Amino acid sequence: MNMMNAAVFTGPGRIILDRKPIPVAGPGEAVIKITLTTICGTDVHILKGEYPVKPGLTIGHEPVGTIHELGSGVTGYQIGQRVVVGAITPCGQCHTCLDGRQSQCGGHAIGGWRFGNTIDGCQAEYLKVPFAMANLAPIPDGLTDEQVLMCPDIMSTGFGGAEHGGIRLGDTVAIFAQGPIGLCATAGARLRGASCIIAVDAVPERLKMARQLGADHTIDYRETDPVGEILRLTGGQGVDVAIEALGTQQTFENCLRALKPGGTLSSLGVYSGKLSLPIDAFAAGLADQSLVTTLCPGGKERMRRLMAIVASGRLDLQPMITHRFRLEQIEEAYDLFANQRDGVLKVAITP
């Protein structure tokens, strides 16, 4: 049996490099050879035991690679073709997909998130892709693996937060947390036409990157009360859209307090434990505010659109890749990323 290296979750606090059989494509499936992948904040939630997955699962959901094998019924592709696959893999045929909610494929919450959640993920040498016809997105000629690495998850998720928040031309937007997803939300807000973008974080490198991606104001929450400063910048009115990109009670509550009556809180964070709504910040439910959530939009058409933005030159996310590792160094990469050392934003993992 042909074997491969893979990053395997063995229990809370432990993801190790292990050996697994190379997957085989069944009907409607494909196997891709991974050429580049990365670690997501959600993977860290898994590592810490804050999000439950079964021991023995290969982790990772941000694949870039080449087609290694095509199952029966998968047409229009060639062996060796370069492809991206979204972190979310909708079937494209169920009621939920046809209703326009592909992320919730199958009719149950987060049903479209399979890689590294319910099936083996892509922090490995090979990856089996379900519903390949709906999910294999060819990479345009001229784009490198690093240029499209952010498309499968953080670019799609961050942009989704801006889109679902309904940002309009001329809106004022605050994004709480400038990790990779928050930075992509900042970029998405700029592309959506926001006239004033306020980015909140405490890491100098992240605030600098936020400026490069379109933030008009940056707030270091260690030095300044972010809600008070946002109200000052907006003349006491609050923002039209507040995007929560971390997944903590504090950032969620700050978003509410920075939001104007009639505004929208767009939540991207993955929460663990109990999340509560303070009555005063929520205005007892009487402020005509909207609360929306987003799970990374997936599917090949979504990936095509994101890669088209990259190819157009309107956005370059390569500077977010701050560190590079081989797959054999995956435990070292997790240690760096999970502990946010050395100004890390994203790590590139090469099998």
One Martini backbone bead per residue (centre of mass of N, CA, C, O) as a GRO file, in nm:
protein
  351
    1MET     BB    1   0.095   0.037   0.024
    2ASN     BB    2   0.060   0.362  -0.027
    3MET     BB    3   0.228   0.631   0.133
    4MET     BB    4   0.193   0.917   0.366
    5ASN     BB    5   0.205   1.229   0.486
    6ALA     BB    6   0.049   1.351   0.803
    7ALA     BB    7  -0.159   1.561   0.992
    8VAL     BB    8  -0.250   1.443   1.320
    9PHE     BB    9  -0.509   1.404   1.536
   10THR     BB   10  -0.481   1.268   1.886
   11GLY     BB   11  -0.542   1.521   2.073
   12PRO     BB   12  -0.534   1.741   2.298
   13GLY     BB   13  -0.234   1.913   2.210
   14ARG     BB   14  -0.211   1.703   1.940
   15ILE     BB   15  -0.010   1.724   1.644
   16ILE     BB   16   0.108   1.489   1.405
   17LEU     BB   17   0.334   1.314   1.224
   18ASP     BB   18   0.217   1.075   0.983
   19ARG     BB   19   0.103   0.767   0.846
   20LYS     BB   20  -0.075   0.716   0.530
   21PRO     BB   21  -0.282   0.636   0.301
   22ILE     BB   22  -0.339   0.685  -0.014
   23PRO     BB   23  -0.592   0.800  -0.167
   24VAL     BB   24  -0.900   0.702  -0.338
   25ALA     BB   25  -1.099   0.745  -0.608
   26GLY     BB   26  -1.424   0.779  -0.644
   27PRO     BB   27  -1.717   0.850  -0.736
   28GLY     BB   28  -1.692   1.199  -0.790
   29GLU     BB   29  -1.387   1.202  -0.734
   30ALA     BB   30  -1.068   1.330  -0.608
   31VAL     BB   31  -0.709   1.349  -0.633
   32ILE     BB   32  -0.466   1.549  -0.474
   33LYS     BB   33  -0.158   1.707  -0.496
   34ILE     BB   34   0.009   1.872  -0.264
   35THR     BB   35   0.182   2.200  -0.283
   36LEU     BB   36  -0.008   2.381  -0.082
   37THR     BB   37  -0.045   2.509   0.255
   38THR     BB   38  -0.210   2.568   0.580
   39ILE     BB   39  -0.288   2.743   0.880
   40CYS     BB   40  -0.561   2.771   1.095
   41GLY     BB   41  -0.738   2.887   1.360
   42THR     BB   42  -0.921   2.633   1.369
   43ASP     BB   43  -0.688   2.432   1.414
   44VAL     BB   44  -0.629   2.543   1.697
   45HIS     BB   45  -0.897   2.467   1.823
   46ILE     BB   46  -0.847   2.167   1.782
   47LEU     BB   47  -0.580   2.138   1.934
   48LYS     BB   48  -0.724   2.255   2.214
   49GLY     BB   49  -1.028   2.126   2.221
   50GLU     BB   50  -1.260   2.347   2.121
   51TYR     BB   51  -1.290   2.150   1.869
   52PRO     BB   52  -1.445   1.860   1.772
   53VAL     BB   53  -1.254   1.573   1.679
   54LYS     BB   54  -1.135   1.290   1.562
   55PRO     BB   55  -0.911   1.078   1.617
   56GLY     BB   56  -0.698   1.050   1.320
   57LEU     BB   57  -0.728   1.314   1.181
   58THR     BB   58  -0.676   1.506   0.915
   59ILE     BB   59  -0.564   1.823   0.882
   60GLY     BB   60  -0.710   2.069   0.692
   61HIS     BB   61  -0.859   2.345   0.446
   62GLU     BB   62  -0.607   2.463   0.232
   63PRO     BB   63  -0.592   2.377  -0.098
   64VAL     BB   64  -0.307   2.316  -0.316
   65GLY     BB   65  -0.282   2.162  -0.652
   66THR     BB   66  -0.277   1.846  -0.824
   67ILE     BB   67  -0.398   1.619  -1.030
   68HIS     BB   68  -0.396   1.259  -0.970
   69GLU     BB   69  -0.714   1.172  -0.959
   70LEU     BB   70  -1.009   1.038  -1.131
   71GLY     BB   71  -1.321   0.973  -1.106
   72SER     BB   72  -1.604   0.874  -1.192
   73GLY     BB   73  -1.769   1.150  -1.359
   74VAL     BB   74  -1.506   1.322  -1.399
   75THR     BB   75  -1.503   1.609  -1.601
   76GLY     BB   76  -1.280   1.851  -1.758
   77TYR     BB   77  -1.015   1.716  -1.661
   78GLN     BB   78  -0.659   1.685  -1.568
   79ILE     BB   79  -0.382   1.543  -1.520
   80GLY     BB   80  -0.186   1.794  -1.348
   81GLN     BB   81  -0.378   1.999  -1.278
   82ARG     BB   82  -0.429   2.307  -1.145
   83VAL     BB   83  -0.570   2.352  -0.808
   84VAL     BB   84  -0.848   2.463  -0.619
   85VAL     BB   85  -0.995   2.415  -0.287
   86GLY     BB   86  -1.229   2.462  -0.084
   87ALA     BB   87  -1.306   2.437   0.248
   88ILE     BB   88  -1.579   2.418   0.111
   89THR     BB   89  -1.785   2.118  -0.001
   90PRO     BB   90  -2.024   2.122  -0.202
   91CYS     BB   91  -2.257   1.936  -0.390
   92GLY     BB   92  -2.494   2.112  -0.556
   93GLN     BB   93  -2.790   1.930  -0.493
   94CYS     BB   94  -2.914   2.011  -0.252
   95HIS     BB   95  -3.133   2.210  -0.103
   96THR     BB   96  -2.928   2.408   0.024
   97CYS     BB   97  -2.764   2.465  -0.230
   98LEU     BB   98  -3.016   2.551  -0.413
   99ASP     BB   99  -3.073   2.789  -0.186
  100GLY     BB  100  -2.771   2.930  -0.143
  101ARG     BB  101  -2.631   2.731   0.110
  102GLN     BB  102  -2.347   2.572   0.074
  103SER     BB  103  -2.217   2.569   0.365
  104GLN     BB  104  -2.494   2.390   0.455
  105CYS     BB  105  -2.463   2.122   0.347
  106GLY     BB  106  -2.738   1.891   0.408
  107GLY     BB  107  -2.902   2.071   0.641
  108HIS     BB  108  -2.656   2.132   0.837
  109ALA     BB  109  -2.451   2.269   1.034
  110ILE     BB  110  -2.155   2.303   0.870
  111GLY     BB  111  -2.177   2.076   0.633
  112GLY     BB  112  -1.945   2.185   0.422
  113TRP     BB  113  -1.739   2.110   0.646
  114ARG     BB  114  -1.485   1.856   0.603
  115PHE     BB  115  -1.206   1.929   0.613
  116GLY     BB  116  -1.081   1.849   0.922
  117ASN     BB  117  -1.375   1.733   1.044
  118THR     BB  118  -1.507   1.460   0.877
  119ILE     BB  119  -1.250   1.457   0.696
  120ASP     BB  120  -0.973   1.443   0.547
  121GLY     BB  121  -0.718   1.659   0.504
  122CYS     BB  122  -0.437   1.883   0.368
  123GLN     BB  123  -0.201   1.805   0.578
  124ALA     BB  124  -0.067   1.663   0.308
  125GLU     BB  125   0.017   1.496   0.012
  126TYR     BB  126  -0.290   1.405   0.001
  127LEU     BB  127  -0.636   1.454  -0.144
  128LYS     BB  128  -0.974   1.398  -0.101
  129VAL     BB  129  -1.243   1.498  -0.324
  130PRO     BB  130  -1.553   1.587  -0.302
  131PHE     BB  131  -1.745   1.680  -0.541
  132ALA     BB  132  -1.553   1.767  -0.785
  133MET     BB  133  -1.733   1.930  -0.990
  134ALA     BB  134  -1.791   2.159  -0.753
  135ASN     BB  135  -1.456   2.204  -0.649
  136LEU     BB  136  -1.274   2.229  -0.896
  137ALA     BB  137  -1.029   2.494  -0.943
  138PRO     BB  138  -0.870   2.638  -1.177
  139ILE     BB  139  -0.562   2.778  -1.230
  140PRO     BB  140  -0.444   3.040  -1.357
  141ASP     BB  141  -0.237   3.151  -1.563
  142GLY     BB  142   0.028   3.315  -1.371
  143LEU     BB  143  -0.038   3.181  -1.101
  144THR     BB  144   0.059   3.115  -0.794
  145ASP     BB  145   0.030   2.943  -0.510
  146GLU     BB  146   0.060   3.192  -0.320
  147GLN     BB  147  -0.162   3.372  -0.453
  148VAL     BB  148  -0.403   3.133  -0.381
  149LEU     BB  149  -0.391   3.037  -0.075
  150MET     BB  150  -0.636   3.229   0.045
  151CYS     BB  151  -0.898   3.133  -0.101
  152PRO     BB  152  -1.029   2.880   0.050
  153ASP     BB  153  -1.074   3.080   0.318
  154ILE     BB  154  -0.991   3.375   0.426
  155MET     BB  155  -1.091   3.530   0.180
  156SER     BB  156  -1.379   3.417   0.176
  157THR     BB  157  -1.451   3.491   0.469
  158GLY     BB  158  -1.383   3.792   0.481
  159PHE     BB  159  -1.561   3.870   0.242
  160GLY     BB  160  -1.822   3.750   0.362
  161GLY     BB  161  -1.843   3.956   0.593
  162ALA     BB  162  -1.882   4.200   0.402
  163GLU     BB  163  -2.122   4.094   0.239
  164HIS     BB  164  -2.321   4.014   0.479
  165GLY     BB  165  -2.304   4.316   0.594
  166GLY     BB  166  -2.383   4.517   0.355
  167ILE     BB  167  -2.183   4.695   0.226
  168ARG     BB  168  -2.175   5.031   0.136
  169LEU     BB  169  -2.140   5.306  -0.012
  170GLY     BB  170  -1.985   5.499   0.245
  171ASP     BB  171  -1.926   5.330   0.472
  172THR     BB  172  -1.877   5.245   0.811
  173VAL     BB  173  -1.603   5.035   0.938
  174ALA     BB  174  -1.544   4.770   1.177
  175ILE     BB  175  -1.253   4.565   1.270
  176PHE     BB  176  -1.219   4.296   1.489
  177ALA     BB  177  -0.936   4.189   1.422
  178GLN     BB  178  -0.602   4.121   1.245
  179GLY     BB  179  -0.606   3.870   1.128
  180PRO     BB  180  -0.639   3.707   0.843
  181ILE     BB  181  -0.950   3.750   0.831
  182GLY     BB  182  -0.960   4.050   0.911
  183LEU     BB  183  -0.787   4.145   0.673
  184CYS     BB  184  -0.988   4.045   0.456
  185ALA     BB  185  -1.219   4.224   0.555
  186THR     BB  186  -1.076   4.487   0.498
  187ALA     BB  187  -1.043   4.441   0.195
  188GLY     BB  188  -1.347   4.395   0.141
  189ALA     BB  189  -1.446   4.676   0.232
  190ARG     BB  190  -1.297   4.832   0.015
  191LEU     BB  191  -1.425   4.683  -0.236
  192ARG     BB  192  -1.727   4.771  -0.138
  193GLY     BB  193  -1.694   5.104  -0.054
  194ALA     BB  194  -1.576   5.202   0.194
  195SER     BB  195  -1.486   5.517   0.351
  196CYS     BB  196  -1.446   5.386   0.653
  197ILE     BB  197  -1.174   5.211   0.812
  198ILE     BB  198  -1.156   5.019   1.121
  199ALA     BB  199  -0.879   4.884   1.296
  200VAL     BB  200  -0.842   4.614   1.543
  201ASP     BB  201  -0.553   4.580   1.758
  202ALA     BB  202  -0.202   4.487   1.899
  203VAL     BB  203  -0.035   4.422   1.644
  204PRO     BB  204   0.176   4.596   1.454
  205GLU     BB  205   0.185   4.418   1.195
  206ARG     BB  206  -0.124   4.413   1.157
  207LEU     BB  207  -0.177   4.718   1.140
  208LYS     BB  208   0.003   4.763   0.897
  209MET     BB  209  -0.149   4.568   0.706
  210ALA     BB  210  -0.423   4.710   0.724
  211ARG     BB  211  -0.329   4.963   0.579
  212GLN     BB  212  -0.249   4.821   0.311
  213LEU     BB  213  -0.566   4.702   0.281
  214GLY     BB  214  -0.749   4.991   0.378
  215ALA     BB  215  -0.709   5.129   0.638
  216ASP     BB  216  -0.767   5.447   0.795
  217HIS     BB  217  -0.777   5.317   1.088
  218THR     BB  218  -0.593   5.244   1.392
  219ILE     BB  219  -0.630   5.027   1.689
  220ASP     BB  220  -0.488   4.997   2.006
  221TYR     BB  221  -0.634   4.832   2.273
  222ARG     BB  222  -0.399   4.887   2.487
  223GLU     BB  223  -0.419   5.221   2.455
  224THR     BB  224  -0.730   5.211   2.355
  225ASP     BB  225  -1.056   5.253   2.354
  226PRO     BB  226  -1.228   5.135   2.089
  227VAL     BB  227  -1.515   5.241   2.127
  228GLY     BB  228  -1.448   5.537   2.192
  229GLU     BB  229  -1.288   5.589   1.928
  230ILE     BB  230  -1.513   5.522   1.728
  231LEU     BB  231  -1.711   5.736   1.830
  232ARG     BB  232  -1.526   5.971   1.771
  233LEU     BB  233  -1.487   5.917   1.458
  234THR     BB  234  -1.831   5.919   1.435
  235GLY     BB  235  -1.966   6.138   1.620
  236GLY     BB  236  -2.131   5.912   1.808
  237GLN     BB  237  -2.280   5.702   1.607
  238GLY     BB  238  -2.127   5.484   1.464
  239VAL     BB  239  -2.137   5.201   1.277
  240ASP     BB  240  -2.268   5.024   1.014
  241VAL     BB  241  -2.025   4.804   1.039
  242ALA     BB  242  -1.942   4.512   1.234
  243ILE     BB  243  -1.649   4.301   1.256
  244GLU     BB  244  -1.604   3.973   1.378
  245ALA     BB  245  -1.257   3.804   1.393
  246LEU     BB  246  -1.223   3.593   1.667
  247GLY     BB  247  -1.423   3.470   1.912
  248THR     BB  248  -1.521   3.671   2.150
  249GLN     BB  249  -1.688   3.835   2.388
  250GLN     BB  250  -1.544   4.110   2.369
  251THR     BB  251  -1.559   4.159   2.060
  252PHE     BB  252  -1.862   4.127   2.034
  253GLU     BB  253  -1.938   4.356   2.229
  254ASN     BB  254  -1.784   4.583   2.086
  255CYS     BB  255  -1.948   4.574   1.830
  256LEU     BB  256  -2.214   4.659   1.956
  257ARG     BB  257  -2.107   4.935   2.082
  258ALA     BB  258  -2.011   5.045   1.779
  259LEU     BB  259  -2.304   5.038   1.684
  260LYS     BB  260  -2.550   5.152   1.514
  261PRO     BB  261  -2.853   5.215   1.459
  262GLY     BB  262  -2.924   4.976   1.208
  263GLY     BB  263  -2.695   4.797   1.213
  264THR     BB  264  -2.423   4.554   1.146
  265LEU     BB  265  -2.332   4.233   1.266
  266SER     BB  266  -2.042   4.059   1.156
  267SER     BB  267  -1.976   3.716   1.206
  268LEU     BB  268  -1.657   3.508   1.210
  269GLY     BB  269  -1.616   3.372   1.461
  270VAL     BB  270  -1.502   3.108   1.674
  271TYR     BB  271  -1.681   2.978   1.931
  272SER     BB  272  -1.633   2.922   2.285
  273GLY     BB  273  -1.872   2.863   2.470
  274LYS     BB  274  -2.031   3.131   2.603
  275LEU     BB  275  -2.270   3.361   2.453
  276SER     BB  276  -2.355   3.702   2.518
  277LEU     BB  277  -2.615   3.961   2.560
  278PRO     BB  278  -2.601   4.271   2.636
  279ILE     BB  279  -2.857   4.476   2.699
  280ASP     BB  280  -2.732   4.755   2.647
  281ALA     BB  281  -2.585   4.689   2.375
  282PHE     BB  282  -2.873   4.568   2.258
  283ALA     BB  283  -3.111   4.750   2.335
  284ALA     BB  284  -3.322   4.523   2.411
  285GLY     BB  285  -3.381   4.470   2.091
  286LEU     BB  286  -3.449   4.800   1.969
  287ALA     BB  287  -3.217   4.888   1.721
  288ASP     BB  288  -3.239   4.756   1.433
  289GLN     BB  289  -3.043   4.523   1.434
  290SER     BB  290  -2.799   4.308   1.284
  291LEU     BB  291  -2.723   3.947   1.278
  292VAL     BB  292  -2.447   3.789   1.120
  293THR     BB  293  -2.326   3.492   0.962
  294THR     BB  294  -2.018   3.307   0.854
  295LEU     BB  295  -1.938   3.056   0.617
  296CYS     BB  296  -1.722   2.979   0.404
  297PRO     BB  297  -1.737   3.011   0.087
  298GLY     BB  298  -1.779   2.771  -0.172
  299GLY     BB  299  -1.665   2.645  -0.453
  300LYS     BB  300  -1.564   2.698  -0.780
  301GLU     BB  301  -1.691   2.980  -0.830
  302ARG     BB  302  -1.572   3.122  -0.588
  303MET     BB  303  -1.276   3.067  -0.662
  304ARG     BB  304  -1.279   3.208  -0.935
  305ARG     BB  305  -1.342   3.493  -0.829
  306LEU     BB  306  -1.097   3.524  -0.643
  307MET     BB  307  -0.879   3.476  -0.861
  308ALA     BB  308  -0.968   3.720  -1.035
  309ILE     BB  309  -0.879   3.933  -0.832
  310VAL     BB  310  -0.584   3.857  -0.828
  311ALA     BB  311  -0.532   3.876  -1.141
  312SER     BB  312  -0.611   4.192  -1.155
  313GLY     BB  313  -0.445   4.339  -0.898
  314ARG     BB  314  -0.638   4.435  -0.649
  315LEU     BB  315  -0.496   4.187  -0.483
  316ASP     BB  316  -0.233   4.118  -0.230
  317LEU     BB  317  -0.161   3.833  -0.001
  318GLN     BB  318   0.142   3.744   0.023
  319PRO     BB  319   0.243   3.915   0.277
  320MET     BB  320   0.099   3.711   0.484
  321ILE     BB  321   0.343   3.535   0.430
  322THR     BB  322   0.586   3.482   0.694
  323HIS     BB  323   0.607   3.158   0.678
  324ARG     BB  324   0.809   2.853   0.615
  325PHE     BB  325   0.730   2.498   0.561
  326ARG     BB  326   0.752   2.176   0.603
  327LEU     BB  327   0.569   1.906   0.671
  328GLU     BB  328   0.791   1.790   0.869
  329GLN     BB  329   0.733   2.083   1.042
  330ILE     BB  330   0.439   2.098   1.167
  331GLU     BB  331   0.486   2.123   1.474
  332GLU     BB  332   0.646   2.387   1.456
  333ALA     BB  333   0.427   2.550   1.313
  334TYR     BB  334   0.212   2.527   1.536
  335ASP     BB  335   0.374   2.658   1.762
  336LEU     BB  336   0.398   2.932   1.628
  337PHE     BB  337   0.098   2.993   1.553
  338ALA     BB  338  -0.048   2.940   1.829
  339ASN     BB  339   0.166   3.162   1.976
  340GLN     BB  340   0.227   3.416   1.810
  341ARG     BB  341   0.514   3.438   1.682
  342ASP     BB  342   0.714   3.646   1.501
  343GLY     BB  343   0.470   3.790   1.342
  344VAL     BB  344   0.257   3.595   1.260
  345LEU     BB  345   0.015   3.507   1.006
  346LYS     BB  346   0.122   3.302   0.776
  347VAL     BB  347   0.170   2.965   0.672
  348ALA     BB  348   0.370   2.769   0.461
  349ILE     BB  349   0.301   2.436   0.331
  350THR     BB  350   0.536   2.187   0.209
  351PRO     BB  351   0.555   1.858   0.084
   0.00000   0.00000   0.00000
